[in-house]
């Protein structure tokens, strides 16, 4: 397997949680596999989640978002971890995407045409959810894959895969948690 520059984005909106732990396992074992890996924890960043003017005006970009853009530009592959809440990504992750993948960094819109500025990168999405696994197995191949492809494809980032571990909550099932950990270890090259 080719050694890569990998950016892991931990999108869990708190200090501790299974999604956060999975991102740390991925980081550890991806480094062990010889990849050049960086971990970005969204909870630690200081930024306004809201894109107040949409794309009509310019909003000051905070230093943490500027650094995040540098990390995204550096990466060949991105692995985004988040829990699924209310059928989607948490507001922290959506706000991060809205504020980071902005015009003149991620894309240019001129004369009715779009130029994708982040081509050559791939992304994998690994999410946890409380609903039944069979539901997310169906949805990860359709809804979540398509919505991720729309979001990241708009900038030129190709979605490699979407993996959702359902049925993990509200009671943490040790077998399901171990299955998620084993998947993450295997996915990063071990």
N, C-alpha and C positions, 0 to 999 in steps of 0.2 A: 504494500500500500504506500502510495506517495505521501511523504511528510508535508504537512500543510501549515499555513498560518491560520489559526482558528480563533475566532472571537466567540466566547460563550456569554450570552446575555441572560442573566438571572432576573426574570420579571416578576418574582414573587414580591408582593407589596408589604412584606413584613420581615422581621429579622430572622425568624425560624419557621420552617415549613418543609414539607416533603419535596416540593418543587425546587426549593432552594438547595436542599441536600442533594438532589439529583444533579443539579448544575455543578456542584462541587465534586461529585463523583466523576462526572464527565471530564471536568478540568484535570483532576488527578490522574485518571487513566489515559487521557489523551496526551498529557505530558509524558507519561510513562511509555507511551507508544512512539515517542520521539517527535511529536508535533510541537510547533511553536504556538503556545496557547496563552490567551489573555482572558480574564474574567471581568465582566462589567456587571455590577449589581445595581439595578435601577433604584432600589430602596435607598441607596447611599447618595444618589444624585440630588442636587438642588436645582430645580427648574419649575417653571409654571407649566402645568399640564395643558393649558388651553391655548390653542392657536387663535388668538383674539380677532384678528382681521381676516382669517382664512388666508387665501393666497393673494388677496387684493393689496395688502400692505406689508411692510417689513416689520417684523417683531425682533427686538434685540435677542440674540441667542446667548444664553448663559454659558459660562466657561465649561461646566460639566457636559453640556450638549456639544460644544465645540470639540472637546476631548473625545466624546462618543463618536462624532463624525470622523475624527482622525483614526479611531480604532476600526470603524467600519471600512474606511478607505484602505487601511492596512490589511484587513482580513481577506483571505481567499474563500473561506467558508465561515458561516455564522450558524450558531446553534442557539435558538431562542427557546427558553424554558418559561412556562407560565401556567398557572392554574386556570381552569375554565370556570368562570363565574357567570351566571345568568346566560349561559350558552355562548359566551365569547371571552375574549381576553380581558383582564382587569383594566380599569381606567388608567392605571400607571403605565401599562404597556402601550395602550392606544395613544395616550398623551405623548409618550416618548416617540412613537412613530410619527405622529402629527408634527411634532416640534423638531425632529431630527431629519427626516427625509423631506426636506424642503426644496423649493425651486433654487436653482443655481448651485445646489450641492448634489441632490439626487436626480434631478431632471431639469430640463429647460423646455419651456413652452413658447414657441415662436411661430407666428403666421399659421396658427391652427395645427402645428405639428409638434410632437414631443420628441425630445432627444433624451435617451436614458443614459445617465452618467455613471451608474454603478455596475455596468456590464462586467461579466467575467467572474462574478461572485455567485456562490450558492448559499442556500439557507436550509436548515432542517428545523422543524418545530417539534418540540417534545412538551406535551401538556399532561396535566393530571386533572381528573374530574371525579365528582361524586356519583354521577349517573351510571347506569349499567354499561358494562364494557361493550356489549353487542351494539348498542346505540352509537357509541363513538367509533366503533370499528366501521360501521356503515358511513357515518358522517365524516370521518377523517379522510375517506377516499373521495368524497364529493364536496360537501359544504366547506369544511375547513381547508382542504387542499385548494379548492377554487378561490376562496376568499383570500388565502395567503398568497396565491399566485397573482391575484389582482393587485394586492397591496405592494408586494415586493417586485413583481414583474414590471410594474409601472416605472420602476427605477432601473430595471435591468438585472435584478437579482433573481436567479432561477431557484424555484422551490425544489429541493431534492427529495424531501419526504416530510410527512406529517405523522407523528405517532402520538396517540392519546391513550393514557392509562385510565380507564374508567373503573368505577366501582371501588375506588380506594377509600372514599369517605362515606358516611360520617364516622364509621368505626374503622380505624386503620387495620387492615388485614395484613398481617406479617408476610403471608405467602405472595400476595399481590405486590406489596412493597418490594420484596426480594426480586420478584419477576421484573419490576421496573428497573431496579439497580442492575440486574444482570443484563438487561437490554442496553442500558446506557454504557456499561463496560464494553459490551460487544460492539456497539455502534461507533465507539471512538477508536477502534482498531485493536482491541485485545480479545 
